[in-house]
């Protein structure tokens, strides 16, 4: 345990008791952060490998250029409705579409990845007139009604299962099962090219290509959820680009605006044209403040070639983790700086051991530990995080 992590925990904030949350709160009261480092009100320093930001800190916390863009825009115009044109929004869309596949010509801007999924599912329903979704086992797409329909975990679905659209779940990479599931009633085939919440599980390139062919052949809409895997995290701007696959719609979010709420659903012009007038909207979606931050993020990603850096560092991470002699590790999956360890035990003891060393990571499914470090993380800090993983595993086994 580091000296900083051993400090007296901060007192629980009284006001936090009023927050209607459905998950336990960490014993951290965050005060400030820079890149991969976060400090709490007790003066403890934490290394955030996704455990505090859930992948939103794509460029680290408080990237100075993103902060400057937000400050400048906040002094000019924070909000304007989508019905009013905005040069800041137009600038953001130009930058986004310069990075996206050319076939994806239209983008709806929302406030989160979940909202982006809702938009994509509406597009699929409007385009096909069909009622069913095909999604993957272990998938996570959000907790609103449409997005939850594609989320596999029963504990999320059960309380409102009677209200959800009908979904057929198939195992990732099972092409035969996918062929059976996609029928004349299928509106959308919904896939994370690299699953995140279900454990870092990249889809096989052959499976992504088969899904593309099946959706085209059977008149369904192929939707890629790249909320976690997109924006250079896996080594290419979109993870599916490595397989040469372009969906009918792709959803991005997480770090796209440096920590401000944003989500996008980008679709082909043909698909976008199927949405009836006034069938979808968002009060805050596309506001100038989030778009200014998004433009700064996209500029930095391209200028600093952060997707290439993620690929390079990911190779180093994979080599280090695969050298570990830890009987509790079943498998290691690394796609750029999207890193997963599939364990033979529950992840919580490993995460707790890492936290005792001042390193914050995430669970990935029922048996996974997931690392989503900033693409800008200094290499010594990345090694510090890997040291925490290496030290935590033997401690857990010994316990």
N, C-alpha and C positions, 0 to 999 in steps of 0.2 A: 504493500500500500504506500502510495506517495504521501509526502507530508501534507500536500494541499488536499488530497482526498480524505485524509484522516481528520481534518478540521471538524469542529462541532457543526452538526447539521443546522441549517437555518430554521427558524421557527415557521410553522405552517401559517400561511397568510389567511386571516379570518375570512376575507372576501372570497377566497377560492372555494369555500364551502358552499357558496351560492351558485357555483358553476355546475350546471347539469351535465355531468360527464358519465359515460358508460364504460370507463376504463380507469385503472388506478393511476394516481398522480405520483410522479417521481419525487423524491425528497431533494428537489433542486429548485431554488428560487433564482431564476436567471436574471442577471443584471446587465451584462454587456458581452460582446463577442467580437472576435476578429478572425476571419478565415476559418480555420478548423478549431480554434480555441474559444471556449466559453467560460466566463467567470460568474459565480453565483454571489448572492449578497453576503455570504459568510467568507468570501475571499478565496473560495476553492476554484482551482483551474481544472477544467475538463477538456478532454480531446473529443470532439464531436465527429464520430464516424457514422452519423445518421441517426443516432439515438435521441438527439435533441431536435433535429431539424427534419427527420423523416425524408431526407433526400432533397429538401427544398434548397438547402445551402449548396447548390450546384457549383457556384463560384465562391463558396465560403460565405461566412456571415459578414455583412456590411462591406461588400466590395467597394472600395472608395469611388470608383467610376460610376457604379450603380447608385450609390448614395448621392453623388453630385448630380446625376441626372434626375433623381427624385426631388432633390432640393430645388433645382432650377425649375422643374415643371410645377412643383407645388406653389411656387410664387407667381405662376402665370395662370394656370387653369387646372383644377383637380378633377372636375367631373363635367361631362356633358353627355346627354343621352345618345343612344345609337342612331336616332333619327337625324341628328345634327352631324354634319361632316366635320372631321378633325384631321388636320395635317399630321398630328402626332400619331394618330391611329393609322393613317395611310403610310407613314414612314415605317411604322412597326410591321405592317403587313408586307410592304415591299421587302424588308429584310428577311422576314420569315419565309416568304415564298422564294427568295433567292436560295435558301437552304433546302427547301422541300423538293421532292420529285416534281417535275414540270406538269405531270398529269393532275396534280392536286391544285386546282386553280382558284378555289373559293374557301374562305375561312370565316367561321363564326367565332367570336371572342366571348368567353364566359369568365367565370370567377374561380373555377377549379377543374380538376380532371373529371370528377364525377359529373359536373354539368356538361363537360365536353362529351362524355359518353351518352348522356341523355339526348344531346343534340344528334349524335350519330345514329342512335336508335330511332329517333323520330324520322330522320332522313330515310332510314331503311324501311320503316313502316309506310311512309308516304310513297316511296318509290315502288314498293312491291305489293302493297295491299295485303301483306301476309301477317301472321300472328305469332310465329314461334322464333325463338333465338337458339342458336347452337353456340355453346361456350365450353370452356375447358374445365376439367376437374382441377381443383386447387386454385382456380382463378379468383382474382379480386379486382373489381371494377368500381367500387364505391358502395354507398349505403342509401342513396335515394332510390325510389321505387324502380325506375328503369335500370339503373346501374346495378342495383342489388339483384335484379333478375339474372344477371350474368355472373354474380359472385357465388362461389360454390359453398362456402363454409356454412353449415346448417345452423350454427348458433346465431349467425347474422340474419338468416332468412326466416327461421322458424316463427318469430313473433308476428310477422306480417305475411306469411307465405301465401295466404288466401288472396292477397291483393296483387301478387306479382305476376307479370307476364310469364307465359309458359316457356321453359328452357329445357333443352336437352344437353346434358353434360357428357363430354367424351374425354377419354384420357389424352393428354398431350402426346403427340407423335404417333398416335394410332390412326393411320390413314384409313384402314378398313372400317373402324368405328365411325370415323368422320364421314365416309362415303354412305354409310347407313343412316346417319343422323340428318344429313342435309337433304331435305326433300322439297316438294312443291309448296310446302307450308312454311318453309324457312325464310324469314325476312332478313336475318343477319347472322353471319358467322363472326364471332367476337373472340379475338386472340390477343394475348400479350406475347409479343415475340420473345421476350424474356420475362417469365413470371417473377414477381417481386414478393408480395405478401405471402404467396404460397411457397416460398423458398426460391432462391435464385436458380431458375430452371429454364435454360434457353430452349426454345423450340428448334427441332432439327430443320435444316434448310429444306429438306425434301418435304417435310410436313407443311411448312409455310407455302411452298410452291403448289403442293396438292390442294391446300385450302383455297389458294387463288384460282386454280383451275376448276375446282368443284363449284365455287361460288359463281364463277362466270357461266359454267355449263348449266347450272340449275336456277339461274336468275336470282340468286341471293346477293346481298351486299356484304363485302368483306371489310370488317372494321378492325384496325389495329389499335390497341391501347398501348401507347408508348409514354405513358405518364412517368414511369420510373426509368424505362430503358432509353428514352429519347434524349435529344439535345447533347449528343456526343458522349454520353456516359459509357456506352459499350464499345466505343472506338470509331463509330460512324455516326452521322447526325441522327439517323434513325437506325435502330438495330436491324430492322428488316432489310435495309439496303445491302447488308452482307450476303443476303440470299437472293438479291436481285428481284425482290417482290415489292410491288406497289399496290396498296389496298385501295378500296373505293373511298375510304375515310380513315384518317389517323387523328388520334387525340394526344395532345401534349399538355403539360402543366408543370407541377412541382417548381423547379428553379427558374422557370422561364422569365419571371419578373424579379428575380433576386430576393424573393421573400414576400412581395406583394401578391395578393390573390389574383390569379389569372389561370385560364385554361383555354385551349383552342381546339376546335374541330375543323380540320381541313379536308375538303372533299373534291371530287371531280366536278367540273361544271355541269355535267349531265345529271349527276346525283343532286347537286345543290338546287338545280332548277325544279326538282320534284317537290320541294317544300312549299306548301301553299302560303299566300300572303298572311302575315300576322300569326303564323302557326308556332313561332318560337321567338323568344326575346330574352333580354336581360337588362335590368335597370342599370347595373354597374359594369356590365361587360363592355370591354373596349374603352374604358375611361382613360383620359389622357395620362394620368399619373402612372397607372400600370403599364400602359403602352410605352411611355418614355423609359421606364425601367426595363421593359422587354427589349427595346431597341438597343439599350446599352449592353444587356446580356448577350444578345446575338452578335453584336460587334466584337465583344471580348472573346466569345467562343471562336469566331472565325479568325480574328487577328492573332490570337495566341495559340491557335491550332490545338485547342484543348482536347478535341476528340483523339487526335494523334497521341497526345500526352497520356490520355486515359488508356489507350491501347498499350503504350509502352510500359506504363506503371502496372497495368493489369498483368502483363507477362511476368513482371518481377514478383507481384503478389502471388500469382499462381505457383511459381517456382518455390517460393518460401513456404506457402501453406502445404504444398504437396510433399515437402520434406519432413513435415511434422510426424513424429511417431506417436500418434495418439489413438489408442484403440476405440475411443468414443466417436471418432470421425468416420462416417460411412463414405462420404464423398466431398469433393471440393469442386465448386462451379464458379468460374471467373469469366465475366464478360466485361473487359475493360475495368472500370472502377465500380462495377456492380458485382459484389463478391458474396458468395454463400458457402457455408459449411453445413452439410447435412449430417446430423449427429444420430447416434444410437440412443441418445438420452434426450430429455427435454432441454430446451435452450436456456431456461431461466438461471440455473446455477452457473453456467458459463458467462452469461451476461452480468450476473451479480459479481462474479470474480473479476471481470474486466472493469466494472464500475468501481470496485474497491481500489483499482489502480488508476482511477480517474479517466477511464475511457468508456464512451457511450456508444453502444451498437444496438441493433434491432433483432428481434425474433423474425424468422422467416418460416411461416407455417408452424406445425406442431413440433418439428424437430430441427429447425434451422436457426443458425446465427447469420445475420445479414449485415454487411458493411456497405454503406453508401457515402464514402468520404467525398469532400469537395474535389472537383477536378483540378483545383488550384492548391491542394494541400502540399506543403513542403515535404520533400522526400524524407527528411529525418523524422517528421511527425507521423508520416505513414508507417515508417519502420517502428516507431513507438507503439502505434496501434497494433501492428502485427506481433510485436513482443508481448503485448498484453494478451492477445489471443493465445500465443504459444505458452505463456505462463499460466493462463487460466485453465487450459485443458487438463494438464496433469493434476492440478489442485482439485478439480472436480472429480476426476477418476479416483484420486486418493481418498477423497471424502466419502 
